[in-house]
C-alpha cells in the first residue's frame, strides 16, 4: 500500500508542475482569465462524475468555497506568469506551501 501512496504522490507532483508550466505558457498567449476558465471547466467536468459516484457529504460547501478561492489564486498566478519570468515567479508561488506546513507543525501534526 505504501508503494501506491508514493506513486500517487509522485504522479500528483508531476501533474501539478506540468499544469503550472503549461498554464503559464498559455497565459502568455491568451488572457489569464481564459486560461483559468478553461482549465477549471475541464476539472469540473472531470470531477462531477467522480462526486456523483463517490457521493457528496456535508463538507460540500467548504469544498466549493475552497475551489472558488483557488480559482482566484490560480488566476493571479497565471497573470503573474504572463507578465514576468517563470523561473522567478514559480518558486516564489511554491513558498505558499509553507503556510499549511507551518500551521500543521505548530499544531503538532
Biopython code that builds the backbone (N, CA, C, O; Angstrom):
import numpy as np
from Bio.PDB.StructureBuilder import StructureBuilder

atoms = [
    (1, "UNK", "N", (0.814, -1.191, 0.000)),
    (1, "UNK", "CA", (0.000, 0.000, 0.000)),
    (1, "UNK", "C", (0.861, 1.259, 0.000)),
    (1, "UNK", "O", (0.487, 2.262, -0.607)),
    (2, "UNK", "N", (2.012, 1.216, 0.675)),
    (2, "UNK", "CA", (2.890, 2.384, 0.737)),
    (2, "UNK", "C", (3.432, 2.737, -0.643)),
    (2, "UNK", "O", (3.623, 3.912, -0.956)),
    (3, "UNK", "N", (3.681, 1.721, -1.470)),
    (3, "UNK", "CA", (4.190, 1.979, -2.816)),
    (3, "UNK", "C", (3.153, 2.728, -3.633)),
    (3, "UNK", "O", (3.494, 3.638, -4.388)),
    (4, "UNK", "N", (1.886, 2.350, -3.487)),
    (4, "UNK", "CA", (0.808, 3.025, -4.218)),
    (4, "UNK", "C", (0.718, 4.477, -3.779)),
    (4, "UNK", "O", (0.551, 5.365, -4.615)),
    (5, "UNK", "N", (0.824, 4.733, -2.485)),
    (5, "UNK", "CA", (0.771, 6.101, -1.971)),
    (5, "UNK", "C", (1.917, 6.937, -2.515)),
    (5, "UNK", "O", (1.726, 8.090, -2.901)),
    (6, "UNK", "N", (3.092, 6.358, -2.545)),
    (6, "UNK", "CA", (4.259, 7.083, -3.063)),
    (6, "UNK", "C", (4.077, 7.376, -4.548)),
    (6, "UNK", "O", (4.368, 8.485, -4.997)),
    (7, "UNK", "N", (3.605, 6.408, -5.309)),
    (7, "UNK", "CA", (3.394, 6.626, -6.743)),
    (7, "UNK", "C", (2.320, 7.684, -7.000)),
    (7, "UNK", "O", (2.469, 8.517, -7.894)),
    (8, "UNK", "N", (1.247, 7.653, -6.224)),
    (8, "UNK", "CA", (0.202, 8.666, -6.387)),
    (8, "UNK", "C", (0.721, 10.056, -6.031)),
    (8, "UNK", "O", (0.395, 11.029, -6.711)),
    (9, "UNK", "N", (1.520, 10.159, -4.979)),
    (9, "UNK", "CA", (2.097, 11.442, -4.599)),
    (9, "UNK", "C", (3.047, 11.953, -5.679)),
    (9, "UNK", "O", (3.034, 13.139, -6.007)),
    (10, "UNK", "N", (3.857, 11.075, -6.223)),
    (10, "UNK", "CA", (4.781, 11.458, -7.278)),
    (10, "UNK", "C", (4.029, 11.904, -8.525)),
    (10, "UNK", "O", (4.367, 12.916, -9.138)),
    (11, "UNK", "N", (3.008, 11.141, -8.893)),
    (11, "UNK", "CA", (2.205, 11.497, -10.056)),
    (11, "UNK", "C", (1.516, 12.845, -9.860)),
    (11, "UNK", "O", (1.457, 13.657, -10.783)),
    (12, "UNK", "N", (1.003, 13.078, -8.668)),
    (12, "UNK", "CA", (0.351, 14.343, -8.358)),
    (12, "UNK", "C", (1.331, 15.506, -8.485)),
    (12, "UNK", "O", (0.990, 16.548, -9.044)),
    (13, "UNK", "N", (2.534, 15.332, -7.974)),
    (13, "UNK", "CA", (3.547, 16.387, -8.051)),
    (13, "UNK", "C", (3.928, 16.689, -9.491)),
    (13, "UNK", "O", (4.045, 17.852, -9.877)),
    (14, "UNK", "N", (4.120, 15.653, -10.278)),
    (14, "UNK", "CA", (4.485, 15.837, -11.681)),
    (14, "UNK", "C", (3.359, 16.544, -12.430)),
    (14, "UNK", "O", (3.611, 17.487, -13.180)),
    (15, "UNK", "N", (2.129, 16.099, -12.235)),
    (15, "UNK", "CA", (1.000, 16.725, -12.927)),
    (15, "UNK", "C", (0.802, 18.168, -12.493)),
    (15, "UNK", "O", (0.463, 19.024, -13.312)),
    (16, "UNK", "N", (1.009, 18.443, -11.218)),
    (16, "UNK", "CA", (0.887, 19.820, -10.722)),
    (16, "UNK", "C", (1.924, 20.715, -11.397)),
    (16, "UNK", "O", (1.598, 21.808, -11.858)),
    (17, "UNK", "N", (3.161, 20.256, -11.455)),
    (17, "UNK", "CA", (4.223, 21.045, -12.086)),
    (17, "UNK", "C", (4.000, 21.241, -13.569)),
    (17, "UNK", "O", (4.199, 22.339, -14.089)),
    (18, "UNK", "N", (3.592, 20.192, -14.252)),
    (18, "UNK", "CA", (3.328, 20.291, -15.691)),
    (18, "UNK", "C", (2.173, 21.250, -15.948)),
    (18, "UNK", "O", (2.229, 22.057, -16.875)),
    (19, "UNK", "N", (1.132, 21.164, -15.133)),
    (19, "UNK", "CA", (-0.023, 22.048, -15.348)),
    (19, "UNK", "C", (0.350, 23.505, -15.098)),
    (19, "UNK", "O", (-0.125, 24.390, -15.810)),
    (20, "UNK", "N", (1.189, 23.770, -14.103)),
    (20, "UNK", "CA", (1.650, 25.139, -13.874)),
    (20, "UNK", "C", (2.449, 25.657, -15.063)),
    (20, "UNK", "O", (2.269, 26.796, -15.493)),
    (21, "UNK", "N", (3.325, 24.823, -15.587)),
    (21, "UNK", "CA", (4.133, 25.232, -16.736)),
    (21, "UNK", "C", (3.261, 25.490, -17.960)),
    (21, "UNK", "O", (3.376, 26.532, -18.606)),
    (22, "UNK", "N", (2.391, 24.539, -18.272)),
    (22, "UNK", "CA", (1.528, 24.682, -19.453)),
    (22, "UNK", "C", (0.592, 25.877, -19.284)),
    (22, "UNK", "O", (0.374, 26.632, -20.232)),
    (23, "UNK", "N", (0.039, 26.053, -18.087)),
    (23, "UNK", "CA", (-0.836, 27.199, -17.838)),
    (23, "UNK", "C", (-0.102, 28.515, -17.981)),
    (23, "UNK", "O", (-0.651, 29.470, -18.530)),
    (24, "UNK", "N", (1.132, 28.587, -17.496)),
    (24, "UNK", "CA", (1.922, 29.804, -17.629)),
    (24, "UNK", "C", (2.241, 30.131, -19.073)),
    (24, "UNK", "O", (2.178, 31.291, -19.480)),
    (25, "UNK", "N", (2.584, 29.115, -19.849)),
    (25, "UNK", "CA", (2.862, 29.327, -21.272)),
    (25, "UNK", "C", (1.586, 29.767, -22.000)),
    (25, "UNK", "O", (1.621, 30.672, -22.835)),
    (26, "UNK", "N", (0.476, 29.127, -21.679)),
    (26, "UNK", "CA", (-0.793, 29.503, -22.314)),
    (26, "UNK", "C", (-1.210, 30.918, -21.932)),
    (26, "UNK", "O", (-1.797, 31.630, -22.747)),
    (27, "UNK", "N", (-0.913, 31.331, -20.703)),
    (27, "UNK", "CA", (-1.279, 32.678, -20.249)),
    (27, "UNK", "C", (-0.454, 33.760, -20.938)),
    (27, "UNK", "O", (-0.846, 34.927, -20.936)),
    (28, "UNK", "N", (0.674, 33.393, -21.522)),
    (28, "UNK", "CA", (1.445, 34.365, -22.292)),
    (28, "UNK", "C", (0.803, 34.615, -23.652)),
    (28, "UNK", "O", (1.019, 35.666, -24.256)),
    (29, "UNK", "N", (0.019, 33.657, -24.137)),
    (29, "UNK", "CA", (-0.609, 33.775, -25.456)),
    (29, "UNK", "C", (-2.068, 34.208, -25.379)),
    (29, "UNK", "O", (-2.571, 34.889, -26.272)),
    (30, "UNK", "N", (-2.737, 33.809, -24.309)),
    (30, "UNK", "CA", (-4.165, 34.095, -24.128)),
    (30, "UNK", "C", (-4.349, 34.874, -22.835)),
    (30, "UNK", "O", (-3.466, 34.868, -21.977)),
    (31, "UNK", "N", (-5.491, 35.549, -22.684)),
    (31, "UNK", "CA", (-5.746, 36.210, -21.394)),
    (31, "UNK", "C", (-5.786, 35.185, -20.253)),
    (31, "UNK", "O", (-6.310, 34.083, -20.414)),
    (32, "UNK", "N", (-5.226, 35.565, -19.101)),
    (32, "UNK", "CA", (-5.147, 34.656, -17.958)),
    (32, "UNK", "C", (-6.531, 34.171, -17.552)),
    (32, "UNK", "O", (-6.686, 33.017, -17.151)),
    (33, "UNK", "N", (-7.539, 35.033, -17.649)),
    (33, "UNK", "CA", (-8.895, 34.644, -17.281)),
    (33, "UNK", "C", (-9.418, 33.519, -18.181)),
    (33, "UNK", "O", (-10.133, 32.632, -17.713)),
    (34, "UNK", "N", (-9.070, 33.552, -19.453)),
    (34, "UNK", "CA", (-9.483, 32.485, -20.372)),
    (34, "UNK", "C", (-8.798, 31.163, -20.035)),
    (34, "UNK", "O", (-9.421, 30.102, -20.088)),
    (35, "UNK", "N", (-7.528, 31.232, -19.693)),
    (35, "UNK", "CA", (-6.771, 30.021, -19.345)),
    (35, "UNK", "C", (-7.340, 29.398, -18.077)),
    (35, "UNK", "O", (-7.548, 28.186, -18.014)),
    (36, "UNK", "N", (-7.592, 30.229, -17.065)),
    (36, "UNK", "CA", (-8.149, 29.717, -15.811)),
    (36, "UNK", "C", (-9.540, 29.163, -16.040)),
    (36, "UNK", "O", (-9.863, 28.082, -15.546)),
    (37, "UNK", "N", (-10.372, 29.886, -16.781)),
    (37, "UNK", "CA", (-11.729, 29.406, -17.056)),
    (37, "UNK", "C", (-11.733, 28.071, -17.778)),
    (37, "UNK", "O", (-12.520, 27.183, -17.450)),
    (38, "UNK", "N", (-10.856, 27.931, -18.760)),
    (38, "UNK", "CA", (-10.781, 26.667, -19.498)),
    (38, "UNK", "C", (-10.299, 25.519, -18.633)),
    (38, "UNK", "O", (-10.856, 24.422, -18.677)),
    (39, "UNK", "N", (-9.259, 25.773, -17.845)),
    (39, "UNK", "CA", (-8.717, 24.695, -17.011)),
    (39, "UNK", "C", (-9.720, 24.279, -15.937)),
    (39, "UNK", "O", (-9.845, 23.093, -15.632)),
    (40, "UNK", "N", (-10.427, 25.237, -15.369)),
    (40, "UNK", "CA", (-11.386, 24.907, -14.324)),
    (40, "UNK", "C", (-12.635, 24.230, -14.887)),
    (40, "UNK", "O", (-13.249, 23.402, -14.216)),
    (41, "UNK", "N", (-13.007, 24.580, -16.108)),
    (41, "UNK", "CA", (-14.147, 23.907, -16.750)),
    (41, "UNK", "C", (-13.827, 22.433, -17.003)),
    (41, "UNK", "O", (-14.677, 21.566, -16.799)),
    (42, "UNK", "N", (-12.611, 22.155, -17.443)),
    (42, "UNK", "CA", (-12.195, 20.764, -17.657)),
    (42, "UNK", "C", (-12.175, 20.019, -16.327)),
    (42, "UNK", "O", (-12.659, 18.890, -16.243)),
    (43, "UNK", "N", (-11.621, 20.638, -15.292)),
    (43, "UNK", "CA", (-11.562, 19.989, -13.972)),
    (43, "UNK", "C", (-12.968, 19.711, -13.443)),
    (43, "UNK", "O", (-13.229, 18.641, -12.895)),
    (44, "UNK", "N", (-13.862, 20.671, -13.608)),
    (44, "UNK", "CA", (-15.237, 20.481, -13.135)),
    (44, "UNK", "C", (-15.921, 19.338, -13.887)),
    (44, "UNK", "O", (-16.620, 18.521, -13.289)),
    (45, "UNK", "N", (-15.713, 19.291, -15.187)),
    (45, "UNK", "CA", (-16.319, 18.222, -15.984)),
    (45, "UNK", "C", (-15.797, 16.846, -15.565)),
    (45, "UNK", "O", (-16.532, 15.860, -15.626)),
    (46, "UNK", "N", (-14.538, 16.777, -15.142)),
    (46, "UNK", "CA", (-13.976, 15.502, -14.703)),
    (46, "UNK", "C", (-14.385, 15.142, -13.279)),
    (46, "UNK", "O", (-14.516, 13.963, -12.951)),
    (47, "UNK", "N", (-14.588, 16.150, -12.433)),
    (47, "UNK", "CA", (-14.882, 15.877, -11.031)),
    (47, "UNK", "C", (-16.358, 15.619, -10.736)),
    (47, "UNK", "O", (-16.677, 14.930, -9.767)),
    (48, "UNK", "N", (-17.253, 16.153, -11.544)),
    (48, "UNK", "CA", (-18.686, 15.929, -11.288)),
    (48, "UNK", "C", (-19.035, 14.445, -11.323)),
    (48, "UNK", "O", (-19.701, 13.971, -10.403)),
    (49, "UNK", "N", (-18.617, 13.684, -12.344)),
    (49, "UNK", "CA", (-18.933, 12.250, -12.321)),
    (49, "UNK", "C", (-18.325, 11.527, -11.110)),
    (49, "UNK", "O", (-18.943, 10.622, -10.548)),
    (50, "UNK", "N", (-17.120, 11.930, -10.715)),
    (50, "UNK", "CA", (-16.498, 11.305, -9.547)),
    (50, "UNK", "C", (-17.313, 11.604, -8.293)),
    (50, "UNK", "O", (-17.540, 10.714, -7.473)),
    (51, "UNK", "N", (-17.754, 12.849, -8.141)),
    (51, "UNK", "CA", (-18.556, 13.226, -6.973)),
    (51, "UNK", "C", (-19.880, 12.469, -6.957)),
    (51, "UNK", "O", (-20.358, 12.083, -5.890)),
    (52, "UNK", "N", (-20.469, 12.254, -8.120)),
    (52, "UNK", "CA", (-21.732, 11.517, -8.179)),
    (52, "UNK", "C", (-21.542, 10.049, -7.822)),
    (52, "UNK", "O", (-22.410, 9.443, -7.193)),
    (53, "UNK", "N", (-20.418, 9.480, -8.217)),
    (53, "UNK", "CA", (-20.147, 8.070, -7.912)),
    (53, "UNK", "C", (-19.823, 7.897, -6.429)),
    (53, "UNK", "O", (-20.358, 7.007, -5.768)),
    (54, "UNK", "N", (-18.945, 8.753, -5.916)),
    (54, "UNK", "CA", (-18.499, 8.635, -4.534)),
    (54, "UNK", "C", (-19.577, 9.103, -3.565)),
    (54, "UNK", "O", (-19.713, 8.558, -2.470)),
    (55, "UNK", "N", (-20.330, 10.095, -3.963)),
    (55, "UNK", "CA", (-21.345, 10.672, -3.097)),
    (55, "UNK", "C", (-20.858, 11.975, -2.494)),
    (55, "UNK", "O", (-19.657, 12.188, -2.327)),
    (56, "UNK", "N", (-21.794, 12.833, -2.174)),
    (56, "UNK", "CA", (-21.474, 14.151, -1.636)),
    (56, "UNK", "C", (-21.778, 14.133, -0.148)),
    (56, "UNK", "O", (-22.855, 13.710, 0.272)),
    (57, "UNK", "N", (-20.821, 14.593, 0.645)),
    (57, "UNK", "CA", (-21.000, 14.621, 2.094)),
    (57, "UNK", "C", (-21.360, 16.035, 2.544)),
    (57, "UNK", "O", (-21.569, 16.925, 1.720)),
    (58, "UNK", "N", (-21.426, 16.225, 3.840)),
    (58, "UNK", "CA", (-21.740, 17.533, 4.391)),
    (58, "UNK", "C", (-20.631, 18.547, 4.193)),
    (58, "UNK", "O", (-20.815, 19.728, 4.488)),
    (59, "UNK", "N", (-19.497, 18.114, 3.705)),
    (59, "UNK", "CA", (-18.382, 19.035, 3.522)),
    (59, "UNK", "C", (-18.360, 19.656, 2.131)),
    (59, "UNK", "O", (-17.321, 20.148, 1.690)),
    (60, "UNK", "N", (-19.478, 19.638, 1.444)),
    (60, "UNK", "CA", (-19.517, 20.165, 0.084)),
    (60, "UNK", "C", (-19.300, 21.676, 0.048)),
    (60, "UNK", "O", (-18.621, 22.180, -0.846)),
    (61, "UNK", "N", (-19.870, 22.405, 1.010)),
    (61, "UNK", "CA", (-19.772, 23.876, 0.976)),
    (61, "UNK", "C", (-18.355, 24.375, 1.244)),
    (61, "UNK", "O", (-17.901, 25.283, 0.547)),
    (62, "UNK", "N", (-17.647, 23.830, 2.209)),
    (62, "UNK", "CA", (-16.243, 24.258, 2.346)),
    (62, "UNK", "C", (-15.418, 23.908, 1.100)),
    (62, "UNK", "O", (-14.502, 24.642, 0.730)),
    (63, "UNK", "N", (-15.745, 22.802, 0.468)),
    (63, "UNK", "CA", (-15.042, 22.427, -0.758)),
    (63, "UNK", "C", (-15.308, 23.398, -1.888)),
    (63, "UNK", "O", (-14.397, 23.751, -2.637)),
    (64, "UNK", "N", (-16.555, 23.832, -2.015)),
    (64, "UNK", "CA", (-16.910, 24.814, -3.045)),
    (64, "UNK", "C", (-16.206, 26.142, -2.760)),
    (64, "UNK", "O", (-15.669, 26.772, -3.671)),
    (65, "UNK", "N", (-16.210, 26.564, -1.490)),
    (65, "UNK", "CA", (-15.536, 27.814, -1.123)),
    (65, "UNK", "C", (-14.038, 27.727, -1.423)),
    (65, "UNK", "O", (-13.448, 28.671, -1.950)),
    (66, "UNK", "N", (-13.435, 26.598, -1.088)),
    (66, "UNK", "CA", (-12.007, 26.419, -1.363)),
    (66, "UNK", "C", (-11.734, 26.445, -2.863)),
    (66, "UNK", "O", (-10.726, 26.998, -3.304)),
    (67, "UNK", "N", (-12.620, 25.857, -3.637)),
    (67, "UNK", "CA", (-12.461, 25.874, -5.090)),
    (67, "UNK", "C", (-12.538, 27.276, -5.664)),
    (67, "UNK", "O", (-11.774, 27.626, -6.564)),
    (68, "UNK", "N", (-13.456, 28.077, -5.147)),
    (68, "UNK", "CA", (-13.577, 29.450, -5.636)),
    (68, "UNK", "C", (-12.351, 30.287, -5.278)),
    (68, "UNK", "O", (-11.869, 31.071, -6.096)),
    (69, "UNK", "N", (-11.854, 30.122, -4.064)),
    (69, "UNK", "CA", (-10.644, 30.838, -3.670)),
    (69, "UNK", "C", (-9.458, 30.350, -4.505)),
    (69, "UNK", "O", (-8.588, 31.137, -4.876)),
    (70, "UNK", "N", (-9.430, 29.063, -4.794)),
    (70, "UNK", "CA", (-8.365, 28.515, -5.628)),
    (70, "UNK", "C", (-8.370, 29.087, -7.032)),
    (70, "UNK", "O", (-7.311, 29.315, -7.618)),
    (71, "UNK", "N", (-9.568, 29.322, -7.581)),
    (71, "UNK", "CA", (-9.674, 29.918, -8.920)),
    (71, "UNK", "C", (-9.079, 31.325, -8.913)),
    (71, "UNK", "O", (-8.361, 31.702, -9.839)),
    (72, "UNK", "N", (-9.375, 32.093, -7.879)),
    (72, "UNK", "CA", (-8.824, 33.458, -7.778)),
    (72, "UNK", "C", (-7.294, 33.392, -7.682)),
    (72, "UNK", "O", (-6.596, 34.144, -8.362)),
    (73, "UNK", "N", (-6.782, 32.502, -6.845)),
    (73, "UNK", "CA", (-5.332, 32.356, -6.707)),
    (73, "UNK", "C", (-4.668, 31.902, -7.997)),
    (73, "UNK", "O", (-3.599, 32.395, -8.358)),
    (74, "UNK", "N", (-5.303, 30.960, -8.691)),
    (74, "UNK", "CA", (-4.750, 30.464, -9.948)),
    (74, "UNK", "C", (-4.751, 31.559, -11.005)),
    (74, "UNK", "O", (-3.817, 31.668, -11.799)),
    (75, "UNK", "N", (-5.807, 32.370, -11.011)),
    (75, "UNK", "CA", (-5.863, 33.494, -11.949)),
    (75, "UNK", "C", (-4.730, 34.488, -11.698)),
    (75, "UNK", "O", (-4.095, 34.967, -12.636)),
    (76, "UNK", "N", (-4.486, 34.791, -10.427)),
    (76, "UNK", "CA", (-3.385, 35.699, -10.081)),
    (76, "UNK", "C", (-2.036, 35.090, -10.467)),
    (76, "UNK", "O", (-1.149, 35.787, -10.959)),
    (77, "UNK", "N", (-1.895, 33.790, -10.240)),
    (77, "UNK", "CA", (-0.648, 33.101, -10.583)),
    (77, "UNK", "C", (-0.395, 33.144, -12.082)),
    (77, "UNK", "O", (0.710, 33.473, -12.514)),
    (78, "UNK", "N", (-1.411, 32.815, -12.885)),
    (78, "UNK", "CA", (-1.243, 32.826, -14.337)),
    (78, "UNK", "C", (-1.000, 34.241, -14.863)),
    (78, "UNK", "O", (-0.222, 34.432, -15.798)),
    (79, "UNK", "N", (-1.661, 35.227, -14.267)),
    (79, "UNK", "CA", (-1.428, 36.609, -14.689)),
    (79, "UNK", "C", (0.019, 37.007, -14.396)),
    (79, "UNK", "O", (0.652, 37.685, -15.204)),
    (80, "UNK", "N", (0.540, 36.588, -13.248)),
    (80, "UNK", "CA", (1.936, 36.883, -12.909)),
    (80, "UNK", "C", (2.886, 36.174, -13.864)),
    (80, "UNK", "O", (3.879, 36.756, -14.300)),
    (81, "UNK", "N", (2.585, 34.920, -14.192)),
    (81, "UNK", "CA", (3.438, 34.189, -15.137)),
    (81, "UNK", "C", (3.426, 34.834, -16.509)),
    (81, "UNK", "O", (4.445, 34.838, -17.200)),
    (82, "UNK", "N", (2.282, 35.380, -16.913)),
    (82, "UNK", "CA", (2.176, 36.010, -18.225)),
    (82, "UNK", "C", (2.996, 37.290, -18.300)),
    (82, "UNK", "O", (3.470, 37.661, -19.374)),
    (83, "UNK", "N", (3.167, 37.970, -17.161)),
    (83, "UNK", "CA", (3.861, 39.254, -17.163)),
    (83, "UNK", "C", (5.335, 39.151, -16.771)),
    (83, "UNK", "O", (6.136, 40.009, -17.143)),
    (84, "UNK", "N", (5.691, 38.117, -16.031)),
    (84, "UNK", "CA", (7.052, 38.041, -15.505)),
    (84, "UNK", "C", (7.805, 36.824, -15.986)),
    (84, "UNK", "O", (7.384, 36.133, -16.914)),
    (85, "UNK", "N", (8.914, 36.578, -15.343)),
    (85, "UNK", "CA", (9.765, 35.439, -15.665)),
    (85, "UNK", "C", (9.315, 34.219, -14.874)),
    (85, "UNK", "O", (9.240, 34.260, -13.646)),
    (86, "UNK", "N", (9.016, 33.138, -15.577)),
    (86, "UNK", "CA", (8.503, 31.932, -14.941)),
    (86, "UNK", "C", (9.476, 31.382, -13.898)),
    (86, "UNK", "O", (9.049, 30.879, -12.859)),
    (87, "UNK", "N", (10.760, 31.472, -14.162)),
    (87, "UNK", "CA", (11.758, 30.934, -13.245)),
    (87, "UNK", "C", (11.846, 31.696, -11.927)),
    (87, "UNK", "O", (12.411, 31.189, -10.958)),
    (88, "UNK", "N", (11.296, 32.902, -11.881)),
    (88, "UNK", "CA", (11.279, 33.680, -10.649)),
    (88, "UNK", "C", (9.936, 33.514, -9.935)),
    (88, "UNK", "O", (9.893, 33.326, -8.720)),
    (89, "UNK", "N", (8.857, 33.583, -10.684)),
    (89, "UNK", "CA", (7.510, 33.571, -10.103)),
    (89, "UNK", "C", (7.139, 32.203, -9.544)),
    (89, "UNK", "O", (6.580, 32.124, -8.451)),
    (90, "UNK", "N", (7.432, 31.133, -10.261)),
    (90, "UNK", "CA", (7.032, 29.793, -9.814)),
    (90, "UNK", "C", (7.646, 29.417, -8.458)),
    (90, "UNK", "O", (6.922, 28.906, -7.604)),
    (91, "UNK", "N", (8.943, 29.645, -8.221)),
    (91, "UNK", "CA", (9.478, 29.309, -6.890)),
    (91, "UNK", "C", (8.883, 30.167, -5.771)),
    (91, "UNK", "O", (8.665, 29.678, -4.662)),
    (92, "UNK", "N", (8.621, 31.441, -6.058)),
    (92, "UNK", "CA", (8.010, 32.295, -5.036)),
    (92, "UNK", "C", (6.610, 31.792, -4.706)),
    (92, "UNK", "O", (6.231, 31.731, -3.537)),
    (93, "UNK", "N", (5.843, 31.433, -5.730)),
    (93, "UNK", "CA", (4.490, 30.916, -5.508)),
    (93, "UNK", "C", (4.527, 29.590, -4.753)),
    (93, "UNK", "O", (3.624, 29.299, -3.968)),
    (94, "UNK", "N", (5.556, 28.793, -4.984)),
    (94, "UNK", "CA", (5.668, 27.499, -4.301)),
    (94, "UNK", "C", (5.892, 27.669, -2.807)),
    (94, "UNK", "O", (5.616, 26.753, -2.032)),
    (95, "UNK", "N", (6.388, 28.826, -2.394)),
    (95, "UNK", "CA", (6.593, 29.073, -0.972)),
    (95, "UNK", "C", (5.268, 29.138, -0.212)),
    (95, "UNK", "O", (5.256, 29.055, 1.016)),
    (96, "UNK", "N", (4.161, 29.283, -0.926)),
    (96, "UNK", "CA", (2.849, 29.284, -0.275)),
    (96, "UNK", "C", (2.561, 27.980, 0.452)),
    (96, "UNK", "O", (1.724, 27.946, 1.354)),
    (97, "UNK", "N", (3.238, 26.920, 0.074)),
    (97, "UNK", "CA", (3.052, 25.636, 0.750)),
    (97, "UNK", "C", (3.605, 25.660, 2.170)),
    (97, "UNK", "O", (3.273, 24.793, 2.978)),
    (98, "UNK", "N", (4.433, 26.631, 2.475)),
    (98, "UNK", "CA", (4.988, 26.730, 3.827)),
    (98, "UNK", "C", (3.919, 27.073, 4.864)),
    (98, "UNK", "O", (4.051, 26.722, 6.036)),
    (99, "UNK", "N", (2.874, 27.753, 4.435)),
    (99, "UNK", "CA", (1.833, 28.173, 5.382)),
    (99, "UNK", "C", (1.113, 26.964, 5.987)),
    (99, "UNK", "O", (1.091, 26.833, 7.210)),
    (100, "UNK", "N", (0.521, 26.071, 5.173)),
    (100, "UNK", "CA", (-0.145, 24.924, 5.806)),
    (100, "UNK", "C", (0.823, 23.990, 6.530)),
    (100, "UNK", "O", (0.460, 23.385, 7.539)),
    (101, "UNK", "N", (2.035, 23.869, 6.030)),
    (101, "UNK", "CA", (3.018, 23.029, 6.712)),
    (101, "UNK", "C", (3.365, 23.637, 8.063)),
    (101, "UNK", "O", (3.433, 22.930, 9.069)),
    (102, "UNK", "N", (3.585, 24.950, 8.085)),
    (102, "UNK", "CA", (3.890, 25.630, 9.338)),
    (102, "UNK", "C", (2.761, 25.530, 10.351)),
    (102, "UNK", "O", (3.001, 25.316, 11.539)),
    (103, "UNK", "N", (1.508, 25.689, 9.871)),
    (103, "UNK", "CA", (0.359, 25.552, 10.763)),
    (103, "UNK", "C", (0.267, 24.134, 11.306)),
    (103, "UNK", "O", (0.019, 23.932, 12.494)),
    (104, "UNK", "N", (0.468, 23.158, 10.434)),
    (104, "UNK", "CA", (0.434, 21.757, 10.872)),
    (104, "UNK", "C", (1.491, 21.449, 11.908)),
    (104, "UNK", "O", (1.226, 20.777, 12.904)),
    (105, "UNK", "N", (2.694, 21.946, 11.665)),
    (105, "UNK", "CA", (3.774, 21.712, 12.633)),
    (105, "UNK", "C", (3.491, 22.421, 13.965)),
    (105, "UNK", "O", (3.769, 21.880, 15.036)),
    (106, "UNK", "N", (2.939, 23.625, 13.885)),
    (106, "UNK", "CA", (2.620, 24.359, 15.110)),
    (106, "UNK", "C", (1.538, 23.660, 15.921)),
    (106, "UNK", "O", (1.514, 23.764, 17.147)),
    (107, "UNK", "N", (0.635, 22.941, 15.235)),
    (107, "UNK", "CA", (-0.431, 22.228, 15.925)),
    (107, "UNK", "C", (-0.005, 20.839, 16.367)),
    (107, "UNK", "O", (-0.784, 20.127, 16.999)),
    (108, "UNK", "N", (1.215, 20.445, 16.046)),
    (108, "UNK", "CA", (1.727, 19.154, 16.490)),
    (108, "UNK", "C", (1.481, 18.011, 15.535)),
    (108, "UNK", "O", (1.598, 16.849, 15.926)),
    (109, "UNK", "N", (1.140, 18.309, 14.284)),
    (109, "UNK", "CA", (0.930, 17.245, 13.288)),
    (109, "UNK", "C", (2.238, 16.704, 12.789)),
    (109, "UNK", "O", (2.254, 15.804, 11.948)),
]
sb = StructureBuilder()
sb.init_structure("model")
sb.init_model(0)
sb.init_chain("A")
sb.init_seg("    ")
for serial, (resi, resn, name, xyz) in enumerate(atoms, 1):
    if name == "N":
        sb.init_residue(resn, " ", resi, " ")
    sb.init_atom(name, np.array(xyz, "f"), 0.0, 1.0, " ", f" {name:<3s}", serial, name[0])
structure = sb.get_structure()
